[in-house]
Amino acid sequence: MTSSGERVRVAALELFAERGFHGTGIRQLAERAGLSSASLYHYMGTKEDLLVELMRTSLERLLDATAEVLATHDDAVPRLTALVRLHVTSHAERPLETRVVDDEVHALSPQRRADVVALRDRYEAAWREVIDQGLAEGAFRVESAGVARRALLEMCSGVARWFDPAGPTALPALAEQYALLALRLLGADTRTAAAGARRVGDDTPSPV
């Protein structure tokens, strides 16, 4: 049986994704969670507390899985391949989280926004580290590492907007395709890219 606190978090995630933080009222949250408005605060604190909790949970889960990727692989090609698989899988499986984390950070008060942005920056720093490593190793060839990093993250995040589990491409196969696209975008040798994708196919950590 789902706890009341979990029902509140699920309701908040759905409503923040549908209506935005400022467009979601306490009464709507209570109704979606199946609680009275008076009892809602027992499970959520303030509405901003709830938004921060959702964002932190999503980003910290991603950071934990990213740390496992970096600890598991030494070379840049398998590291980058595993990062792409992780990012695509996480965003395809949790599109509402993606929408809330990406679109509602502006709704936070300055200090809490800074805390959330710091988590997001830590995640991007892992991508920066791996791309810089690949350039140093001679595995990647790009004019601008920063532009390449932003392009890759935007490309991989986009699956949250369109991926359909009932569609013709299964998520593992999609993640495989994105991994190869990413490595080719970085100028990696096609054969090296394919080999790297196969090596990490079974050991990329789950974002669950």
C-alpha positions in Angstrom: 0.0 0.0 0.0 1.4 3.4 -1.0 2.1 5.7 2.0 0.5 9.1 2.2 3.9 10.8 1.9 4.6 8.9 -1.3 1.2 9.8 -2.7 2.0 13.5 -2.0 5.3 13.2 -3.8 3.7 11.5 -6.8 0.9 14.1 -6.9 3.4 16.9 -6.7 5.6 15.5 -9.5 2.6 15.1 -11.8 1.1 18.5 -11.1 4.4 20.4 -11.2 5.1 18.7 -14.6 1.6 19.5 -15.9 1.0 22.9 -14.5 4.3 24.2 -13.2 5.2 25.0 -9.6 3.4 28.4 -9.5 0.4 27.0 -11.3 -0.2 24.2 -8.7 -2.2 25.1 -5.7 -2.4 23.4 -2.3 -6.0 22.3 -2.9 -5.0 20.6 -6.2 -2.1 18.8 -4.5 -4.4 17.6 -1.7 -7.1 16.4 -4.1 -4.5 14.6 -6.3 -3.0 12.9 -3.2 -6.4 12.0 -1.7 -5.8 14.1 1.4 -7.4 17.1 3.0 -5.7 20.4 2.6 -5.2 20.6 6.4 -3.4 17.3 6.6 -1.2 17.9 3.5 1.3 19.9 5.4 2.1 17.0 7.7 3.6 15.2 4.7 5.2 18.0 2.8 6.3 21.1 4.8 6.1 24.0 2.3 5.4 23.6 -1.4 8.9 24.7 -2.1 10.2 22.0 0.3 8.4 19.5 -1.8 9.8 20.8 -5.0 13.4 20.8 -3.6 13.0 17.2 -2.4 11.9 16.0 -5.8 14.8 17.8 -7.5 17.4 16.6 -5.0 16.1 13.0 -5.2 16.4 13.0 -9.0 19.8 14.6 -9.2 21.4 12.6 -6.3 20.2 9.3 -7.8 21.9 10.4 -11.1 25.0 11.4 -9.3 25.3 8.1 -7.4 25.0 6.1 -10.6 27.5 8.4 -12.3 30.0 7.8 -9.6 29.6 4.1 -10.1 30.3 4.6 -13.9 33.5 6.5 -13.2 34.7 3.9 -10.7 33.9 1.0 -13.0 35.6 2.2 -16.2 39.0 3.6 -16.7 39.2 4.7 -20.3 37.2 7.6 -21.8 35.3 5.6 -24.5 33.6 3.1 -22.2 33.1 5.9 -19.6 31.3 8.1 -22.1 29.3 5.2 -23.4 28.1 4.3 -20.0 27.3 7.9 -19.1 25.1 8.2 -22.3 23.3 4.9 -21.5 22.6 6.1 -18.0 21.4 9.5 -19.0 19.1 8.2 -21.8 17.7 5.5 -19.6 17.1 7.7 -16.7 15.4 10.5 -18.7 13.3 8.1 -20.7 12.1 6.2 -17.7 11.3 9.4 -15.6 10.1 12.1 -18.0 8.2 13.9 -15.4 11.2 14.3 -13.2 13.2 15.6 -16.2 10.5 18.2 -16.9 10.4 19.4 -13.3 14.1 19.5 -12.7 14.8 21.3 -16.0 11.9 23.7 -16.1 11.1 24.6 -12.5 14.5 25.5 -11.0 13.6 29.2 -11.7 10.7 28.9 -9.2 13.1 28.3 -6.2 14.2 31.0 -3.8 17.9 32.1 -4.5 19.6 29.9 -1.9 17.7 26.8 -2.7 18.1 27.4 -6.4 21.9 27.6 -5.8 21.8 24.3 -3.9 20.0 22.5 -6.7 22.1 24.1 -9.4 25.3 22.9 -7.5 24.0 19.3 -7.8 23.4 19.8 -11.5 26.8 21.3 -12.0 28.4 18.3 -10.3 26.7 16.1 -12.8 27.9 18.1 -15.8 31.4 18.1 -14.3 31.5 14.4 -14.7 30.8 14.7 -18.4 33.4 17.4 -18.7 35.9 15.2 -17.0 35.3 12.3 -19.3 35.3 14.4 -22.5 38.5 16.1 -21.4 40.0 12.7 -20.7 39.0 11.5 -24.1 40.7 14.5 -25.7 43.8 13.9 -23.7 43.9 10.2 -24.7 43.4 11.1 -28.4 40.1 9.1 -28.5 37.9 12.2 -29.1 38.4 15.1 -31.6 36.2 18.1 -31.3 36.8 21.9 -31.7 35.0 22.8 -28.5 34.7 20.4 -25.6 32.1 22.7 -24.0 29.9 22.9 -27.0 30.1 19.2 -27.5 29.2 18.5 -23.9 26.1 20.8 -24.0 25.0 19.3 -27.3 25.3 15.8 -26.0 23.4 16.5 -22.8 20.6 18.3 -24.8 20.4 15.4 -27.2 20.2 12.7 -24.6 17.7 14.6 -22.4 15.4 15.0 -25.3 14.3 11.4 -25.0 12.1 12.5 -22.1 9.9 14.4 -24.5 9.2 11.7 -27.0 10.2 8.2 -26.0 7.3 5.8 -25.9 7.8 2.4 -24.1 5.2 0.9 -26.4 7.0 2.2 -29.5 9.0 0.2 -32.0 12.4 0.7 -30.3 13.1 -0.8 -26.9 14.9 1.4 -24.4 18.1 -0.6 -24.3 18.4 -0.5 -28.0 17.7 3.2 -28.0 20.4 3.8 -25.4 22.8 1.8 -27.6 22.1 4.0 -30.6 22.5 7.2 -28.6 25.9 5.9 -27.3 27.2 5.4 -30.8 25.8 8.8 -31.9 27.5 10.5 -29.0 30.9 8.9 -29.6 30.7 9.7 -33.3 29.8 13.3 -32.5 33.0 13.4 -30.4 35.0 12.2 -33.3 35.7 8.8 -32.0 36.7 6.0 -34.4 33.5 4.2 -35.5 34.9 0.8 -34.7 36.2 2.0 -31.3 32.8 3.5 -30.6 31.0 0.2 -31.4 33.4 -1.8 -29.3 33.1 0.5 -26.3 29.3 0.4 -26.5 29.3 -3.4 -26.4 31.7 -3.5 -23.5 29.5 -1.5 -21.2 26.2 -2.9 -22.4 25.6 -5.1 -19.4 27.4 -3.2 -16.6 26.0 0.3 -16.9 24.5 1.1 -13.5 20.7 1.4 -13.3 19.4 4.9 -12.4 16.6 3.3 -10.3 
